[in-house]
């Protein structure tokens, strides 16, 4: 390898190192991203649950919303036995601080029972709820839950009765239970790959020139 070739190789390596350094700087903030897990409790017997989300898109500036990636909510305001799925609910932030959850659910179901002869019972059930977060007049933030569940019972001739569950303005409290780093590509891996590709490209170029 002559002097001119060594200079070209040095320039190629230097360029790759600079690119790697820039890539490393870009990756610093992303490496700090985390998956946060919160538990929450609804007063007045409204239930409890958990949710998870990544804060990788959080800027810490102003009012921000982040979609929940995973979560479950167990509440008496429901038609079926399964918990509500909270994936897609919204975690609210102000100036980088978590303020509360914004979520809702609706269910309807009809069940009929034939009990032999003319004995027949029909159950019509519905459930709807909403969880919201807002800034109070004293600059404090608060989350509240509202829910309404109803089951109407009837037979072929008449209405037999109705059961209701109502929860209004129940305070929601949150507790951070886990903060796990979000997996991201390591900058050193990306930089090493770029360096190897640059070297391979230079060798192929020299082979073509020699031929």
C-alpha positions, 0 to 999 in steps of 0.5 A: 500500500503506497502513501496515497492509498494510506491517505485515502484509507485514513480519510474513509476511517475518519469519516466513519468515526465521525458518523459513528460519533454523531449516531451515538449522540443522537442515541443518548436520549433514546437510551434513556427511554423507559417503560413505566408501570402504574397501579391505580385505585378507584374510590367508592368501590370503583375497582383497580388496575394497572397500565404500562407505557413507554415515555420515549416520545415525551419531551417534557414541554407543555401538555402531552399525551402518550398511548398506553401499551398494556393495561387491565381494569377490574371494576363492578361497572361491567357486563362480562366477567373479564377485565377491561383492556386499557391498551390505547387509553391515554396517559396525560403529562404536563411539563414532563410530570404524569397527571393521570389517565383518560379512558372509557368503556362501554358494554351491552349484552342480552341473555335469555333463559328457557326454564321449561314450559312457559317459564322464560327470563330475559336479562338486558345488561349495559355498562358504561364508564369514563375516567378523566384527568383535569387541572383543578382551580388551585393548579392541582391535577386530579383524576375522577371516575364515573360509571353506570351499570344496569340490568333489566329483567323481564319475561314474555309478559312483563317487566320484572325488575331492574338492578343498578350500580352507580359510581359518581366522581370517585377519586382515582389514585396512582402509584408508580411500581416499576421503571424498566429501560426500554430496549434500544439498539446499542450505539456501539453496535451500529457504529461497528457495523458502519465501520465494517461496511466502510472498510469493505466498500474501500477494499472492493473499490481497490480490487476493481482499480487493481483489475 
